[in-house]
Amino acid sequence: MREWRTYAAQFAIVFAVYCIAGKLGQATSNIRSSNLGPVWPAYGIALGFILVYGYRIWPAILSAAFFIAYLSPEPAVTALGQSGASTLAAITGTYLLRGVAKFDNSIPRLRDAVALLLFGALASALISSSIGTLVLLASGEHPYSGLGSAWLIYWLGDSTGALLVTPVVLTLPTLLKIGTGARFAELCCLAVMLVALSSAVFADLPLMPVKMIAFAILPIVFLAGIRFGVGGAALSIFLVATVATVETALGSGSFASSTPFMDGIQLDAFFTLLSLTGLTFAALYSERERAEQERAQSLRQQVAMEVRLQSQEELRDSEERLRLAQQTARMGTFEWNIKTGVNTWNSELEALYGLPAGGFGKTQEAFEHLVHPEDRGRVKDLVIQALKTGNPTKGEWRVIWPDGSLHWIAGQWQVFMDPSGTPSKMVGVNMDIADRKRAEEARVEMTRKLIEAQEQERSRIGRELHDDVTQRLALLSLKMGELEGTPIEMLGNLSNLREEVSNISNDVQALSHELHSSKLEYLGFTGGIKSWCKEFADRHKVELTFQSDLSSDPSASVGISLFRVLQEAAANAVKHSGARWIEVRLWDDADAADIKLLVKDVGRGFDLSSALQGKGLGLVSMRERVRLLSGTICIESKPQQGTIILVSVPRGQLGAAEREIA
């Protein structure tokens, strides 16, 4: 019952508004002929309300159109034919806008404004004008002295009606919700100023020549688009068109001539250019504003993520200090009296350094001499840092035993200050981490070999697909082309088969590029990534934006690892998140020491902990590739909130895998 009441209210609104628009369109009798005129605002009402309420409102359009045509006066058959033509055209225009152009009723994009012009106005009006003109001729009426002239005015009248009125119908509800009273007052002042200027341009005032350029009002239309979006521009265009039509009907203005036909042609041309310019400008400006807001939002998210990472790092440091305070087992401890210089070790700590009990020299210099020469400078820096800050410090280093063997040590220590704030002593613990380091090195080596084997296998399969299978399929396609001249009863669907083989060849070639992208070798890292992004977007029918601010390309190993991370992230965004928009960005950090890669989508997102516990290897592969380069990767995703992947890789130093090779 409630649905029927809603439909009845919509029916009454559409019927009333259409009748008002129709009577206003018929009021300009000076530039009309046999119920035809250069502007038919009722058609814009029909198209707009079907877009708003849906196809089910067509009975209201049909009945209102018949009522207005019958009162014009027209014979009932003629009125029925014209009303049916208008209704069918409005339904067709709605179908083209929704089904073909994917039209957004708020007209937020340039493509929506162009679609309204092409499909909603020009294309759909072909139906109403063609059927309506034939109905008039069949009824014995001959408007504008000829079939061609009548059809042209009919078509332009419905087209301009859609261009002038439909945007107002679609955007007026949003425009009326502009917020504060000051904004509404600004809109009213802008409308009054526009009407006054339009009246001056089209009223043959003594101060302005008759041929005064009518486009003098365009800056005001642009201002309305900037201040109030597409709705403001649409309302401004409608007001200008109203004033121009009335003044021309009264015989004044730049478009008043000796014949109604020429008046109508000039008016329609002006309205079309005015609508096209004003709506496209407003849509383009709104689209740019929205893009800037999205970039600002992305920057805020990035800053928030960096703050979150810093907070997590501080939390980890706090946890390490807590573990150090709770350490009770004496696995090898020392106490350094900074004022006297005496560094006391227990026997367990001496054993960790390969020394007999009592064999340590009890000085800081003796300790530094036991550290591997390549790690000695870093350990000294850690000690100096601890003395300056007083914060708990930890580190890892290698030591050389007296027998020449190499061992790994991890240390944690705390500096204590005297009442004056001067460092007085350092207390800490060391532990042997040789087994853990051997396990890590074995894992790094295994991971490196797996990735190298994977890349070699990708390259081999890619070359075989490109050099062998693709060429054989292409040759087969050519041979099938040579057989197309044989009798069709013998070959059957040979052409279709040839087309299918060609498609298979293209797919295999695309797969070979995915497995082994030679573009990184020939185009360089940045050029290869950009070319791959374009191919990926075209193949998957998604919008993928790529931006690179790199000062120079990275090494081959860094480049291929970042490329594989990008491939996996983009594939996950399309396959699992259903994303239709992906952002890819490359840039250097402040001192150009690290390369950063950002992959962002607005898809369905996922629960990160659940994904890591699953059987898929995508996230694991990305993390391992970044870890081998001594980089970091941060993955932020939540269901229905999209995904952000931020990778940071050192530019100026070798990763773990590369150190192994070196």
N, C-alpha and C positions, 0 to 999 in steps of 0.2 A: 504494500500500500504506500509506504514512504517513497519507494522508487517511482511509482506512478505520479505521486504529487510533485516530486522533483522534475519529472519529465514534463508534466503539465506547466509548471512554472517556466521551464526552459522554452517550451513551445510558445507560450504567451510572450516572453521577452523577445524571442527571435522574430515572431510575427509582427510585433509592434515596431521594433527597430527597423526591420526591413521595409515596412510600409512608410515610415517616416523618411528613410533614405530614398525610397522610390519617389515619393511626392516631391522631395527636394530636387531630385534629378529631373523631374518633369517641369519644375518651375522655370527653368531657363528656356522658355519657349522661343526666344529670339534666335537661338543658335541650334534649334532642334528642327527635325523634319520627320513627319509621320511617326511620332513616338520614338525617334532615334535622336541621340545627342552625343556630344564628344566625351561626356563623363557620365558613367552610370554607377554611382556609389553603392547602390543596392547589391551589385554583384560582389563588391568587396565585403559587404555584410554577410552575404551567403557563404563565401569562402572562409571568412574568419570564424563564423560560428560553427561551421562543420569541423574546422580544425580544433576548436575549443571543446565542443560538446560531442563530437563524433558523428559517424554517418547516420545515426538513428534520428537526427534532427531534420533529415531531408523533407519529411512531410510539411514541417513548418515553412521551410523555404519555398516549396512548391505552391502551397496554398497562398502565401503572401505574394509571391510573384504573380500568380494568376489574378489575385484580387487587384493588384496595382495595374496590371495590363488591361484588365477588363474595365476598369474605371477610366482608362486613358482618353476616350473610350476606344475599345477594340472589340471585334467580334469574339464570341466565346472560343471558337476554334483557334483563332489567331492568338488570343491570350493564353490558351492552354499550350500551344506549340512553343511560344516564347518562354513561358514559365518552365516548361519541361526542359528546354534547351539550357536555360540558366542553371537549373538544378543539376542536370547531368554534367555540365561543365564544372560546377563547383565541386561535385563529388570526384570527378576526374582529376582536378587540380589538387585536391587533398590526397588522393592516392599517389600522384606523382611526387608530391612533396614528402609524404611519409615513407612510401615504399622505395622510391628511387633515390631521393636526395637526403633521406634521414633527417628531415627538417626539425629544428627545435623552435617551438612556438615563441620563445623569448628572443629569438634572432640574435644570439650572442656572438655568432661567428660571421666572417665575411662570406663563407660558403652558403649560409642560410639566407643572407640578403640576396645573393646572386640566384639562388634556387627559387626564391619568391618571385623574382623578376622573370626568370625563364619558364618555370613550370607553373607557378601559381597564377601569373598574369598572362604572359604571351601565349603559352602553349594551351592552357585550359580555355582561354577566350576564343581560340580557333573553333571550338565545338559550339559554343553559344552563338557566335557570330554567323557561322555557316548555316546552322539549322534555323536560327532566327531570321536571317535574311531570306532564306527559301520560303519560310512560313509567310513573311510579309508579301513576297512576290506572288505566292499562291493565293493570297487574299486580295490581290489586286492593288496593293499599295506600292508606290514607287518613290521611296524617300531619297533625297539628294540626287534625283535625276539620273539614276543608273545603278545597275547591279554592283559594279565595282566600287563606286563611291559609297553606296549604302553598306556593303560588306566591310569596307575599310573603317568607316565611322563606327559601325557596330563593334568591330574587333578592338579598335583603339579605346572606345568607351568602356567596354568591360575590362580591358587590360589596365587602364588607368584607374578605374574604380577599385580593382584589386590592389594596385600599388599604393593608392592614397589611403584607403579605408582599412584594408586587412591588417596592416601593421598597427594601426591605432586600436583595433579590436583586440589584438593579441597582447599588446603591451600596456594598455591603459590601466588595467587593475594593478599592475606592479608600479606604474608611474604614480598612481594616487597614494601609494604607501611610501612616499619619499621621506617620511619621518617628521622632522620638526616643522613648526609653523614658519620659520624663516625660509626653509627650503621651498615650501609651498608658495610663500609670497614671492620668492625669486622666480618660480615657474610662472606665476600669474603675470609678473612684470615683463618677463621675457615674451609671453604670449601677446600682451598688449602692445609691446614695442614692435613685434613682428607684424601684427595686423595693421598698425599705423604705417609702417614702412611699406607694406604690400599695397595699402590703399594709395599711398603717394606714388608708387611706381606704376600702378595700373589705372589711375583715375584721371590722367591727362591734366595734371595740375600745371598752371602757367610756369612755375619754376622748373618744371621737368619736361623735356621734349617727349613727344609721343613715343619715339623709338628708344627711349631710355632702356638701357640693358636691364632685362627682367631678372638676371641672375645677381643683381645687387643685394638680394636678400639671402644669398647663400652663406655669407659669414655668420648671419644670425642662426641659420639652420645648423651650421657646424658648431656654434657655441652651445646650442641646445643639446646636440649630441655629446659634446664633451662634458657638460654639466649634469645631464640627466640620462645619458645613454641612448640606446636605440628608441626607447619610448619617447624621449624628448624630441629627437629628430623626427619621428613619425608624426607626432602631434604638430610640430612646426610646419612640416610639408603639407599636412591636411589643411591647416589654417591658410597658408599661402595659396593653395589650390582653390579653396573656397572663395577667397577674395578675388583671385584672378578670374574665376568662372563668372562670378556675379558682375564684375566690372566689364568683362567682355560681352556678356549678355546685354548689358546696358549700352553697348556701343562705344566704350572707351578703352584705353590701354593699348599696349604694344601689339595685342593679338586681334584687335578689331579690324575687320576688312569689309569688303563689299558683299561677301557671300557667307552664309552659315557654314558651308563646307570648308572653306579656307580657315574660318575662325576655329572650327573644331580641330582641323589638322594641326594648326599652330599651337593650340592649347594642349593637345595630346602630346605633341613632341616636347613641349616645355615641361609638362608634368612627368613624362618618362625620364627625361634627363635630370630633373630636380630630384625625383625619387631615387634614381640610381645613384646619383652623387651623394645625396644626404644619407641614405640608408647604409650604403657601403662604407662611407667615412665613419659613421657612428659605430657600425659593427666592427670595423677594423680597429678603431680606437679602443672599443671595449675589449676586443680580443687582446690587444697589446697590454692594456691595464691588467687584465686577468693573468697574462703571462708573467708580468712583473710581480704581481702578488704571489704567484706560485714560486717564482725564483726566490722571493724574500722568505716565503715559508720554508723552502728547501734550505736556505741559508740558516734560518733559525733552528731548524731541525739538526743541521750539521753542527752548529755551535752547541746545541743542547747535548748532542751525542759526545762531542769532545769534552764537555764539562763532566758528563757522566763517566767517561773513561778516566778522567783525572780523579774523580771521586773514588772510582773503583781501585785505582792505583794506591791512593792514600789509605783506603780500607785494607788492602793487602799488606801495606807496610805496618799498619796498626796490628794486624793479626800476627805478623812475624815478630813484632816486639813482644806480644803476649806469649807466643811460643817460647821465645828466648827467656822470659821471666819464669816460665813454668818448667824450664829444663832442669832436671834434678840429677840425671846421670852424668858422671864426670868422664866423658868420652875422650877427653884430652882438653884440658883447660889451661889458661894462662892468666896472669895478672901482671900488668906492666905499671910500675910506679913511675909516672911521667916525670915527677920532680927529681927523683934520684937516678932515673934511667935504667933501673934494674927490671928485667923482664923474667918472671919466674914461670917455668913450665913444670907440669907434673910428668911423671914417667910415661904415662900413656900417650901424652902429646909428643914426647920425644920419640917414642916408637913409631908414631905416624909419619915422622920425618926421617926414619931410618937411623936414628941416633941411639946409642946405648944410654942407660939411665945415668943422668948427670953429665951427658955429653953436650948439652946445649950451652952456648956461651953467655946466656942471660942478658943479651943486649938486643935492641931493635935491629941494629946492623947485622948481627948474626942471623936473625930471622930472615931479613931481606936477602942475605946471601944464599939461603936455602931455596928461595923461590926461583922458578924458571926465568931466565933473562927476558924472555918475551912477555912475561906477565908481571915482571917486577915493577915497572912504571905504573901499571894500573893499580897494583896493590898499594903502592905508596900514595897514589891519589886518593884511594878509599880511606886510608888512615888519616891523611890530612883533612879530608872532608869530615870525618868523624870528630876530629879534634876541633874543627871550626864550628860545627853545628851542634855537637853533643848528642846527635840522634843515633839510635841503634843502626848499625851498618852490617851488611853481609856481602860476601863475595866468594868467588871460586877461582882457584889458580892451580897451576902445576908446580910440583916440587921435584927436585933431582936428589935422589938418595946418594950417599957416598959411593955406592956400587955402580952409579950411573943410570939406574932404572928410573922411570918416570911414573909419578903417581899424582892423582887428583885429590885436592883438599877443598873442603867448603868451610868457611868460617863465619861466625857471627860474634859481634862484640858491642860493648856499650862503654861510652866515656862518661866518667863521673866528675862533677865540678866541685871545687871547694866553695866556701861561703862567698868568696870574692868573685866567683864566676870563672875562675881559671881551671883548666883541665888538671886533675890531680892523678887519676889512675884510669886504666882501661882494663876491663875484665871481659873475657870471651871464651868461646868454645870452638874447637876444630873437630872435624870428622872426616873420615876417609870415604870418598865417594867414587872410588875407582870402579867398583862394580856397576854403579849407575851410569857412569860415563861410558864404560865399555858397552853397556846395553844401548845407550843413546846413540853411540857411534855405529853400532851394528844396525840399529833401526834406520839411522840416516842413510847408511850405505845401501841397505835393502830398499828403502824408499827411492833413493836416487836411481838404483838399477831398475826398479819397477817402472819408474817414470820414463827413463831412457828407453827401456824396452817397449813401453807403450807408444812413445813418440816414434821409435823406429818402425813399429808395426803399423802405426797410422800412416807413416810416410810410404811404407811398402804397399799397403792396401790402396792408398790414394793414388800412387803412381800406376799400380796395376789397373785400377778402375779408369784412370784418365787415359793412360797410354795404350791399354789393351782393349778392355771391355767397351769403353766409349767409342773408340775408333771402329771396332767390329760392328757395333750397333749402327753407327753412322754409315758404314759401308753397306750394311744390310738395307738400310733405308734408301740409299741411292740405287741399289739394285732393284728394290721394289718399285722405285720411281720409273726405272727403265721398262718395267713390265706393265705400266698403266695403259699402254696403247693396245694391249691384247684384248680379245673379246671379253666383254664384261661377264658373260655367262660362265667363262672359265676361271675368272679371277675372283668373282664375288666381291667381298668387301676389302679389296687390296688397298684402296686409298685409306680406309680407316685403320687397317693394320699398319700401314706405313706411318701414319700419324701417331699411333700408339707406340711404335718402336722409337720414333723421334722423342716422344715424351719420356720414355724410359731412359734414353740416352741423356737427356737434359737432367733428369733426376739423379742418374749415376754420376754425372759430372759435378752436380752440386754437392753430392755426398763426398766425392773425392776432395773437393775444396774444404769441406768441413773437417775431414780427417787430416789433411795436410795442406794448409793454406800457404801456397807459394807467394802470395801477395806480400807477406811480411818480408820476404827476401827481396822482391823486386820493387815494391813501393815504399819500403821502410816501415818502421813500427807504426807511426801515426797514420800514414797513408793506408797501410794495410788494414788497420783497425777501422778506419773510416769507411773503406770500401766494403769490409765485411758487414758493418752495421747496416749499410744501405741494402746489401743483398739479403740480410736477415729480415729487415723490415719488409722488403718486397715479397719475400717468400712466405712469410707468416701473416702478411696483411696487418701489421701493427705500426704504430707511430713510434719511431726510435730517434731520439735526438742525441747527437754526438758533439762534444766540445772538448778540444785539447788546448791546454796552455803550457805544454811541455817546452822547455828551452832546447832540448835535444832528445834524440831517441836513445833508449837504454841499450844495454848489451843484448845479444841474441838470446841468452838463457833467461834473462829477466823478461824480455819481450814475449817469448813464447809462453812463459808461465802466466804472465798477466793476460795474455790472449786466451789461454785455456780457462782461466778463472772467469773471464768475460763470457766465453762460450757457455760454460756451465750455468752461470747466473742468468743469462738471457734465456737459455732453454728452459730453466726451471720457471722463470717468470711467465713464459707463454704456456708451457705444458701443464704446470701444477697450479699456478695462480690465476690463469686466464687473463693476464694483463694485456691491455690494448695500447698502453703507453709506457715506454721505458726511456729512462734518461741514463746516458753514459758520459762520464766526465773524467778527464785525465789532467793532472796539474802537478807542478813542483811545490814542495813546501817552501817556507820563507827563505831558507838558505840553499835551496836546490839540492839538499842532501838526500831527500827521499822523493820517490814517485808515488803519487796517490791515485787510486782508481775508485770511482764511485759508480755503482750500478743501482738504480732506484726504479721501482715500479709501483703502481697503484692497484695491484691485483688483489686477490683474496687473502694473500699472506698465509702464514702457517705458524704452528707452535714449534719454536726452535728446539726445545728439549725433546719433544716427541720425534721430531725429524732426525735428530742426532742418534736416537735410540733405534731408529728403523734400520732396514736392510739396505737402503740406498747408499751409494758411494759418492754421490755428487758433492755434498758438503765436506765429507772427509777428504776427498781429492783436492778441493779448493784449499782447505786448511793446510794440508801437507805441502802443496806447492808453495804457499806463502811462507810456511815455516822453514822450508829448505833455503829460502832466500833471506832468512833472518828478518822477515817482515812480520807484520801483524794484520789480522783480518777481524773485522767486527761485523756481525750479522744481527740486524735488528728487524724483527718481523712479529706481527700479531695477526690472528685471524681477522679478515675483513678490513685490515689497515695497511696492506701493502708490505713491501720489503725494501730495506736499505742495506747494501753491502759496501763497506769501506775497507779498502786494502791500502796498506802503506808498506813500501819496499825500499830498502836502502839503495841508493844509486851508486855510492862511491866505495862500497866494500863488497867482498865476496860473501855469498851465502854459505850455509853449512855444506851443501853438496859441492859447490864450486871449490871450497877449501879442500875437500877430500880429493878432488881432481888435481888441484895444485900440489 
